Amino acid sequence: MNNSTAKYLSAISLALALNACAPVMMGGVFGTAMIASDRRTTGIQVEDEGISQRSASAIKQNFGEKEHVNVASYNRQVLITGEVSNDRVRAQVEQLIGKIENVRLVVNELGIGPATTLGERSADVVLAAKVKAAMIDTEDVFAGVHKIVVERGTVYLMGRVTQREGNRATEVARGVNGVKRVVRVYEYMSEEELNAMQPKKAPVDESKPAPVTSGSGAPVNSAAPATGAVVTPVK
């Protein structure tokens, strides 16, 4: 386990100790690099947060504490997980979320039955951390572009990815001990779209050699060094 993974697991363990009842969602929230890799615009990220908050408020107003419903929004596509008492309530929750401002699609993964226990939700927190850590440790997976939601041992993968990226992340998630099922809730993009998003490198003018400077930033005279000067070759 590398240092980044250890730090991630430590942070999740702290979150677990503070609030094991919180929805289990892991996104691009570990370090500046992962935040920067989010393929949503800043405006959409803020909107997704607003959708989640408005949805949670609407669920509480309409159902109180009787039903256990979690909401995760990515690029205005909303995933609802948890447990409700019957099919009628399941449909009502979906209709309610679908009416939230700026929601464009609802994926209903609500189960019928009793709400999960505190122990089961704690296990989901740990499992989500393990899946995220596995992605961080995998060189050909950009962990920050995948949002991970875990409910009753089922891992839901959200994000804007290519088919290749989605398949690889799914393979990694399936290999984590304790994962019962992996469900892809991705928004797919083409490889061409992904390449167009990559930062463009500034062209280098090779006709003009770069000036050599001293440690102070002043240009270094290319003539023979004065008496007493020490020239150290660059390796």
Backbone bond lengths (Angstrom), bond angles and torsions (degrees), N, CA, C in turn:
res aa  C-N    CA-C-N  psi(-1)  N-CA   C-N-CA  omega(-1)  CA-C   N-CA-C  phi
1 M - - - 1.468 - - 1.526 109.24 -
2 N 1.369 117.24 126.03 1.452 118.88 -178.79 1.525 111.22 -82.61
3 N 1.344 114.99 175.74 1.469 120.03 -174.47 1.519 112.01 -63.73
4 S 1.348 116.75 -38.95 1.463 119.73 -179.48 1.517 111.26 -63.24
5 T 1.330 116.27 -42.83 1.463 120.15 179.93 1.518 110.76 -64.46
6 A 1.336 116.80 -42.24 1.461 120.54 -179.93 1.521 110.68 -60.79
7 K 1.328 116.60 -42.67 1.464 120.36 179.06 1.527 110.41 -63.98
8 Y 1.332 115.90 -39.38 1.462 119.78 -179.02 1.521 110.67 -63.73
9 L 1.325 115.98 -47.13 1.456 119.70 -179.89 1.520 111.80 -64.55
10 S 1.330 116.98 -35.35 1.461 120.43 177.92 1.523 110.62 -64.36
11 A 1.344 115.49 -41.92 1.462 119.83 179.94 1.519 110.72 -64.62
12 I 1.334 116.74 -40.56 1.458 120.13 179.66 1.524 110.98 -67.84
13 S 1.326 116.94 -38.08 1.466 120.21 178.09 1.518 110.84 -61.64
14 L 1.340 116.11 -38.41 1.465 120.12 177.92 1.520 110.01 -65.91
15 A 1.348 116.54 -43.65 1.468 120.07 179.16 1.515 110.80 -62.21
16 L 1.329 115.91 -38.56 1.455 120.63 178.52 1.518 111.00 -62.35
17 A 1.331 115.72 -42.84 1.465 119.79 -179.14 1.522 111.35 -66.37
18 L 1.339 116.99 -33.38 1.459 120.77 -176.90 1.519 112.41 -79.55
19 N 1.351 116.48 -37.42 1.460 117.97 -174.38 1.518 110.60 -158.75
20 A 1.294 115.98 86.17 1.462 120.09 -178.30 1.519 112.31 -76.52
21 C 1.321 118.05 -8.62 1.459 120.21 -178.04 1.522 112.43 -89.07
22 A 1.315 118.01 -6.59 1.459 120.68 -177.22 1.518 110.82 -70.34
23 P 1.358 118.05 150.52 1.454 120.39 176.13 1.521 110.16 -56.11
24 V 1.348 116.22 143.92 1.451 120.56 -175.84 1.514 109.25 -93.67
25 M 1.328 117.20 97.68 1.456 121.93 -179.72 1.517 109.43 -135.26
26 M 1.320 116.12 128.61 1.456 121.60 177.64 1.521 108.51 -121.51
27 G 1.320 115.88 119.33 1.446 118.50 178.31 1.506 110.99 -124.70
28 G 1.328 116.91 -148.08 1.457 120.22 179.79 1.507 110.96 -84.01
29 V 1.331 116.30 67.95 1.455 119.67 -173.09 1.514 112.49 -121.95
30 F 1.326 117.77 12.86 1.455 119.04 -176.84 1.522 109.71 -115.09
31 G 1.334 114.79 96.05 1.459 118.64 176.70 1.517 111.97 88.52
32 T 1.321 115.42 156.68 1.456 121.68 -177.93 1.515 112.37 -61.48
33 A 1.339 117.28 -38.32 1.459 120.41 -176.51 1.522 111.60 -61.22
34 M 1.332 116.55 -41.25 1.455 119.33 -178.36 1.523 111.38 -70.91
35 I 1.321 117.16 -39.44 1.458 120.49 178.11 1.523 109.71 -60.75
36 A 1.330 116.23 -42.95 1.460 121.27 -179.13 1.518 111.48 -66.11
37 S 1.339 118.50 -23.50 1.454 121.54 -175.96 1.524 112.66 -84.69
38 D 1.326 118.44 -4.17 1.461 121.48 178.65 1.524 108.63 -62.20
39 R 1.310 116.91 126.60 1.466 121.34 -174.30 1.529 112.84 -88.03
40 R 1.311 117.21 4.15 1.455 120.25 172.09 1.523 109.28 -87.52
41 T 1.316 116.11 153.25 1.452 119.02 172.79 1.524 108.80 -70.12
42 T 1.318 116.42 161.46 1.465 120.12 178.20 1.523 110.55 -59.09
43 G 1.331 116.23 -39.49 1.460 120.47 179.44 1.521 112.45 -61.82
44 I 1.339 117.23 -41.37 1.462 120.79 179.70 1.520 110.55 -70.02
45 Q 1.325 117.58 -36.38 1.469 119.85 176.76 1.525 110.68 -60.21
46 V 1.326 116.02 -43.48 1.469 120.59 178.18 1.529 109.91 -65.37
47 E 1.339 116.37 -40.32 1.464 120.17 179.80 1.523 111.41 -64.87
48 D 1.334 116.78 -39.41 1.469 119.93 177.90 1.527 111.05 -62.00
49 E 1.325 115.84 -40.11 1.460 119.74 177.61 1.528 110.33 -63.64
50 G 1.333 115.70 -40.94 1.459 119.98 178.33 1.520 112.11 -64.70
51 I 1.327 116.97 -39.73 1.464 121.22 178.25 1.528 110.26 -61.76
52 S 1.322 116.06 -43.78 1.471 120.19 179.78 1.526 111.12 -61.76
53 Q 1.327 116.25 -42.75 1.461 120.28 -178.81 1.524 111.54 -68.36
54 R 1.332 116.74 -43.73 1.470 119.92 179.55 1.529 111.22 -65.46
55 S 1.338 115.58 -36.85 1.470 119.80 179.34 1.523 110.67 -66.37
56 A 1.326 116.70 -45.04 1.464 120.45 179.94 1.522 110.73 -61.45
57 S 1.329 116.23 -40.15 1.465 120.75 179.10 1.530 111.01 -65.33
58 A 1.341 116.44 -42.14 1.466 120.35 -179.51 1.523 111.23 -65.76
59 I 1.324 116.48 -39.39 1.472 120.35 179.20 1.529 110.46 -64.68
60 K 1.317 115.85 -42.91 1.472 119.50 179.91 1.519 111.27 -64.27
61 Q 1.339 116.78 -41.10 1.460 120.71 -178.91 1.523 111.88 -66.40
62 N 1.340 116.32 -35.35 1.466 120.35 -175.03 1.528 114.24 -91.85
63 F 1.326 117.10 -28.25 1.471 119.25 -174.51 1.526 113.61 -125.59
64 G 1.324 117.16 -7.15 1.451 120.20 -179.28 1.517 111.60 60.28
65 E 1.315 116.37 -135.48 1.460 121.76 179.74 1.530 112.00 -101.69
66 K 1.321 116.87 10.81 1.467 119.95 -175.20 1.526 112.60 -72.78
67 E 1.335 116.88 -28.78 1.459 120.52 -177.13 1.535 109.94 -119.22
68 H 1.324 115.85 149.61 1.466 120.84 178.78 1.523 108.73 -106.66
69 V 1.334 115.76 103.32 1.465 121.25 -175.55 1.521 109.71 -128.55
70 N 1.326 116.18 128.58 1.463 122.37 174.92 1.525 109.35 -112.20
71 V 1.321 116.21 145.17 1.462 121.89 -178.10 1.518 109.70 -126.72
72 A 1.333 115.96 131.25 1.466 121.46 174.82 1.523 108.06 -131.10
73 S 1.324 116.18 128.98 1.460 120.53 -178.50 1.517 110.48 -118.38
74 Y 1.329 115.71 132.67 1.471 120.99 175.46 1.522 107.96 -138.12
75 N 1.332 115.06 117.82 1.463 121.86 -178.12 1.534 110.75 55.18
76 R 1.343 114.95 38.52 1.464 124.86 177.18 1.528 113.29 68.67
77 Q 1.333 116.23 12.34 1.465 121.79 170.79 1.519 107.07 -98.34
78 V 1.329 117.08 121.17 1.466 121.58 -170.58 1.531 111.25 -106.29
79 L 1.319 115.07 127.89 1.456 122.76 174.68 1.524 108.06 -104.27
80 I 1.333 117.25 125.99 1.463 120.50 175.87 1.529 108.65 -114.04
81 T 1.327 114.66 127.59 1.466 121.78 179.44 1.521 108.87 -129.89
82 G 1.333 115.69 171.14 1.456 120.63 179.54 1.518 110.50 125.31
83 E 1.307 115.46 -157.79 1.457 121.07 -177.20 1.533 110.49 -136.17
84 V 1.331 115.62 136.25 1.464 121.01 177.04 1.523 108.56 -129.41
85 S 1.339 115.82 167.26 1.463 121.11 -170.47 1.526 115.14 -75.09
86 N 1.347 117.54 -29.07 1.471 118.67 -178.18 1.526 110.96 -160.93
87 D 1.330 116.35 173.92 1.466 121.98 -177.60 1.527 112.21 -64.54
88 R 1.337 116.22 -33.59 1.467 118.97 -179.88 1.517 110.79 -63.22
89 V 1.321 116.89 -45.23 1.466 120.59 177.83 1.528 110.41 -65.04
90 R 1.321 116.40 -38.74 1.470 120.46 178.84 1.530 110.64 -56.95
91 A 1.338 115.89 -45.41 1.467 120.23 179.29 1.524 111.01 -68.35
92 Q 1.328 117.27 -38.05 1.464 120.79 179.81 1.529 111.54 -63.14
93 V 1.331 116.41 -41.39 1.461 120.37 179.31 1.530 109.87 -62.42
94 E 1.328 116.73 -44.05 1.469 120.60 179.46 1.524 111.16 -60.78
95 Q 1.329 116.77 -44.48 1.464 120.39 178.99 1.522 111.15 -63.89
96 L 1.319 116.45 -39.46 1.457 121.10 -179.49 1.528 110.98 -63.56
97 I 1.331 117.02 -45.77 1.469 120.92 -179.25 1.525 110.54 -67.74
98 G 1.329 116.09 -35.24 1.465 119.88 179.91 1.519 113.46 -64.30
99 K 1.327 116.75 -20.69 1.467 120.82 -179.60 1.530 112.66 -91.62
100 I 1.347 116.78 -5.40 1.461 119.89 178.76 1.524 109.42 -65.74
101 E 1.315 116.19 139.64 1.461 121.61 -177.20 1.536 111.42 -56.53
102 N 1.337 115.80 131.31 1.466 125.91 174.51 1.530 114.80 75.90
103 V 1.331 118.16 3.67 1.464 119.56 173.90 1.528 108.33 -75.30
104 R 1.341 117.12 129.01 1.462 119.77 -178.58 1.524 113.03 -106.99
105 L 1.348 117.66 -19.38 1.458 120.42 -179.16 1.528 109.58 -157.38
106 V 1.335 116.97 140.05 1.459 121.79 177.91 1.525 109.10 -119.70
107 V 1.325 116.40 128.03 1.465 122.59 174.69 1.523 106.86 -108.68
108 N 1.317 116.53 111.27 1.463 122.12 -173.17 1.527 110.60 -95.50
109 E 1.323 116.86 106.52 1.459 122.51 178.43 1.536 110.82 -116.38
110 L 1.326 116.69 27.43 1.460 121.09 178.52 1.526 110.72 -68.60
111 G 1.322 115.73 137.89 1.448 120.95 175.69 1.529 110.77 -98.83
112 I 1.342 116.50 157.25 1.453 121.53 178.17 1.527 108.12 -101.13
113 G 1.325 116.29 122.07 1.453 119.05 179.92 1.511 111.69 149.97
114 P 1.330 117.23 -174.66 1.469 120.94 -178.95 1.518 111.54 -67.78
115 A 1.318 115.53 151.57 1.462 120.80 179.20 1.523 110.66 -65.20
116 T 1.325 115.64 149.05 1.459 120.12 178.46 1.528 110.11 -64.51
117 T 1.324 115.25 153.37 1.463 121.07 179.59 1.525 110.12 -81.76
118 L 1.320 115.90 168.79 1.459 121.23 176.49 1.524 110.64 -59.77
119 G 1.320 116.63 -38.50 1.456 120.37 179.00 1.511 112.39 -65.00
120 E 1.328 117.01 -39.42 1.468 120.99 179.01 1.525 111.19 -67.81
121 R 1.324 116.28 -38.43 1.472 119.23 178.99 1.521 110.78 -69.87
122 S 1.324 116.90 -35.26 1.460 120.49 176.27 1.528 110.63 -63.85
123 A 1.332 115.41 -40.38 1.465 119.95 178.01 1.521 110.91 -64.02
124 D 1.329 117.02 -35.17 1.466 120.70 177.49 1.529 111.03 -66.23
125 V 1.336 116.45 -38.37 1.466 120.65 177.59 1.529 110.37 -59.97
126 V 1.315 115.54 -47.35 1.463 120.78 -179.39 1.528 110.35 -63.75
127 L 1.326 116.40 -41.82 1.460 120.51 -179.05 1.528 111.35 -64.65
128 A 1.327 116.66 -40.67 1.462 120.49 177.69 1.529 110.63 -61.35
129 A 1.327 116.06 -40.71 1.463 120.51 178.49 1.523 111.16 -64.52
130 K 1.328 116.53 -38.56 1.463 120.32 179.41 1.536 111.03 -65.85
131 V 1.321 116.19 -41.69 1.462 119.96 179.59 1.523 110.35 -64.72
132 K 1.340 116.61 -44.28 1.462 120.03 179.12 1.521 110.58 -63.23
133 A 1.338 116.41 -42.02 1.461 120.61 179.66 1.521 110.69 -63.07
134 A 1.340 117.01 -39.51 1.460 120.57 178.41 1.522 110.94 -62.70
135 M 1.335 116.62 -37.72 1.465 119.88 177.90 1.524 110.82 -68.26
136 I 1.334 116.43 -40.89 1.461 120.35 179.09 1.523 110.50 -60.62
137 D 1.324 116.88 -37.61 1.458 121.84 -178.04 1.524 113.56 -79.64
138 T 1.330 117.73 -7.01 1.462 121.29 -178.66 1.524 109.25 -98.25
139 E 1.324 116.53 117.43 1.464 121.48 -171.00 1.528 113.32 -61.85
140 D 1.328 118.21 -35.27 1.462 119.32 -175.61 1.527 112.76 -95.75
141 V 1.334 116.90 20.06 1.468 121.42 174.94 1.527 108.63 -120.83
142 F 1.331 116.61 124.47 1.463 121.26 175.56 1.531 107.26 -88.21
143 A 1.324 115.29 94.43 1.464 120.77 -171.30 1.520 112.75 -58.33
144 G 1.329 116.96 -33.14 1.453 119.91 -174.31 1.509 115.29 -68.10
145 V 1.342 118.99 -15.81 1.465 120.06 -178.23 1.529 111.73 -91.61
146 H 1.330 117.00 -1.76 1.461 120.73 -178.63 1.527 110.19 -108.80
147 K 1.317 116.16 127.21 1.457 121.41 173.46 1.527 107.59 -99.29
148 I 1.319 117.24 127.12 1.457 122.16 -173.77 1.527 109.79 -111.34
149 V 1.311 116.09 126.79 1.461 122.67 175.42 1.529 107.08 -122.00
150 V 1.316 117.25 132.26 1.468 121.18 -179.60 1.519 110.01 -123.39
151 E 1.314 115.71 131.15 1.474 122.00 178.68 1.525 108.39 -142.91
152 R 1.333 116.03 117.96 1.460 122.07 178.45 1.533 112.68 54.66
153 G 1.303 116.18 38.61 1.453 120.83 177.59 1.520 115.05 83.24
154 T 1.322 116.97 -4.15 1.461 121.11 176.71 1.523 108.92 -92.69
155 V 1.322 116.65 130.97 1.457 122.23 -178.80 1.525 108.98 -101.37
156 Y 1.327 115.63 123.82 1.462 121.99 176.25 1.526 108.03 -105.39
157 L 1.322 116.54 128.53 1.459 121.61 -178.87 1.525 109.50 -109.45
158 M 1.336 115.92 122.14 1.455 121.99 179.29 1.523 108.79 -118.95
159 G 1.325 115.77 160.08 1.457 119.65 177.56 1.517 111.02 145.35
160 R 1.317 114.74 174.15 1.469 121.67 177.03 1.520 106.81 -109.05
161 V 1.328 116.27 104.40 1.463 121.12 -171.59 1.514 110.47 -138.75
162 T 1.347 115.13 168.02 1.459 119.94 171.31 1.527 108.36 -83.74
163 Q 1.316 115.84 166.39 1.462 119.77 177.73 1.525 110.35 -59.80
164 R 1.317 116.40 -38.91 1.471 121.44 179.46 1.523 110.58 -62.61
165 E 1.330 116.92 -46.23 1.465 120.75 -179.81 1.524 111.29 -64.41
166 G 1.337 116.56 -40.65 1.451 120.28 -179.93 1.522 112.29 -64.56
167 N 1.335 115.80 -41.31 1.464 119.75 179.29 1.526 111.38 -65.02
168 R 1.327 116.19 -40.18 1.472 119.67 -178.51 1.529 110.61 -68.05
169 A 1.331 116.72 -43.99 1.465 120.23 179.42 1.523 110.82 -63.50
170 T 1.321 116.76 -37.88 1.461 121.03 177.76 1.523 110.47 -62.81
171 E 1.321 115.71 -42.94 1.462 120.84 178.60 1.528 111.18 -60.23
172 V 1.329 116.38 -42.57 1.467 120.93 179.36 1.526 110.31 -65.19
173 A 1.330 117.29 -45.75 1.464 121.47 -178.71 1.525 111.13 -62.17
174 R 1.314 116.77 -40.84 1.460 120.64 -179.38 1.527 111.82 -64.48
175 G 1.323 116.43 -25.38 1.452 120.04 -178.35 1.516 114.50 -82.70
176 V 1.323 117.55 -3.47 1.463 121.30 -179.25 1.525 109.59 -83.64
177 N 1.307 115.99 129.79 1.458 121.87 -179.35 1.534 111.06 -61.96
178 G 1.320 116.97 129.41 1.463 121.69 179.32 1.510 114.14 103.62
179 V 1.343 117.35 -14.41 1.464 120.49 179.37 1.532 109.19 -75.62
180 K 1.326 116.84 122.89 1.465 121.51 -179.42 1.523 112.08 -87.49
181 R 1.339 114.91 -36.07 1.465 119.43 -174.30 1.515 108.44 -159.03
182 V 1.319 117.06 149.33 1.466 121.99 176.53 1.523 108.28 -121.80
183 V 1.327 115.61 126.44 1.467 121.59 179.03 1.524 108.58 -118.33
184 R 1.324 116.05 124.86 1.466 120.55 179.44 1.527 110.34 -91.12
185 V 1.328 115.36 123.68 1.463 121.83 177.31 1.532 107.12 -121.06
186 Y 1.304 115.48 44.45 1.458 121.78 -174.19 1.525 112.52 -81.56
187 E 1.314 113.89 158.53 1.454 122.03 165.13 1.531 105.09 -109.73
188 Y 1.319 116.33 115.71 1.459 119.31 -172.34 1.524 112.70 -88.10
189 M 1.324 113.56 146.40 1.458 121.93 176.10 1.521 107.68 -129.69
190 S 1.322 117.02 162.37 1.459 120.85 -179.82 1.524 110.23 -83.90
191 E 1.327 116.15 163.22 1.461 120.66 175.73 1.522 110.59 -62.94
192 E 1.344 116.30 -33.57 1.468 120.34 178.37 1.525 110.82 -64.89
193 E 1.330 116.57 -40.99 1.467 120.14 177.56 1.525 110.75 -64.41
194 L 1.331 116.34 -39.51 1.458 120.04 178.82 1.529 110.96 -64.23
195 N 1.331 116.54 -44.00 1.464 119.97 179.94 1.528 111.38 -63.16
196 A 1.324 115.81 -34.96 1.471 119.62 -179.76 1.520 111.52 -68.70
197 M 1.336 117.61 -22.04 1.461 121.52 -179.65 1.524 112.63 -82.97
198 Q 1.335 116.73 -14.87 1.453 119.41 -176.94 1.526 110.44 -70.11
199 P 1.341 118.13 141.58 1.472 120.35 179.63 1.517 110.97 -62.97
200 K 1.317 115.57 137.38 1.463 121.18 179.98 1.523 110.31 -82.52
201 K 1.330 115.94 134.84 1.458 120.85 178.11 1.529 110.17 -80.89
202 A 1.329 115.27 137.50 1.463 119.90 179.22 1.527 109.20 -68.62
203 P 1.343 118.13 135.49 1.469 119.89 -179.88 1.529 111.12 -64.25
204 V 1.304 116.16 143.53 1.462 122.08 179.85 1.512 109.64 -104.89
205 D 1.332 116.76 125.82 1.462 122.19 177.82 1.518 108.42 -85.41
206 E 1.342 114.99 99.40 1.457 119.50 -176.35 1.522 113.00 -77.21
207 S 1.342 117.13 -7.28 1.464 119.77 -179.67 1.520 112.10 -76.03
208 K 1.343 115.86 -18.45 1.459 120.35 179.85 1.519 109.41 -116.32
209 P 1.339 117.46 109.72 1.462 119.40 180.00 1.526 111.26 -64.67
210 A 1.307 115.73 143.93 1.461 120.30 179.93 1.514 109.92 -68.34
211 P 1.361 118.58 137.17 1.470 120.40 179.25 1.519 111.36 -66.51
212 V 1.324 116.05 145.96 1.447 122.31 176.33 1.511 108.07 -92.82
213 T 1.333 117.70 127.64 1.459 121.17 -178.22 1.507 110.67 -119.85
214 S 1.312 114.57 158.83 1.456 120.55 175.87 1.510 108.66 -82.14
215 G 1.319 117.52 178.99 1.458 120.99 179.02 1.508 112.38 -61.55
216 S 1.331 118.12 -23.98 1.457 121.22 -179.71 1.511 111.88 -84.63
217 G 1.345 116.99 -7.58 1.450 120.14 -179.49 1.508 112.85 96.23
218 A 1.340 118.83 -6.27 1.456 121.85 -179.57 1.523 109.40 -79.78
219 P 1.364 118.19 144.15 1.461 120.65 178.10 1.525 111.51 -58.75
220 V 1.314 115.49 144.15 1.462 121.20 178.99 1.518 108.99 -98.61
221 N 1.345 116.65 130.22 1.461 121.95 179.37 1.528 108.55 -66.17
222 S 1.332 116.16 126.07 1.452 120.38 -177.31 1.512 112.84 -79.38
223 A 1.330 116.67 -3.65 1.461 119.93 178.64 1.521 109.64 -72.29
224 A 1.350 116.23 175.07 1.455 120.62 -179.54 1.502 110.17 -59.21
225 P 1.349 118.29 139.40 1.460 120.43 -177.95 1.507 112.09 -65.13
226 A 1.350 115.84 149.70 1.456 120.42 178.98 1.530 108.95 -70.53
227 T 1.317 114.47 165.27 1.440 120.06 -178.49 1.517 110.50 -58.99
228 G 1.328 117.42 132.14 1.453 121.22 179.16 1.505 113.33 94.66
229 A 1.351 118.65 -14.93 1.470 121.09 179.96 1.521 110.33 -74.19
230 V 1.344 116.21 147.70 1.453 122.46 179.37 1.534 108.79 -113.49
231 V 1.321 117.37 124.33 1.455 121.94 179.25 1.511 108.25 -104.58
232 T 1.356 116.43 120.98 1.461 121.60 179.60 1.517 109.23 -108.18
233 P 1.331 117.71 118.69 1.473 118.92 179.10 1.522 112.47 -65.91
234 V 1.329 117.55 144.32 1.457 122.45 177.68 1.515 108.12 -86.44
235 K 1.335 117.26 125.71 1.465 121.74 -178.67 1.517 110.75 -93.73
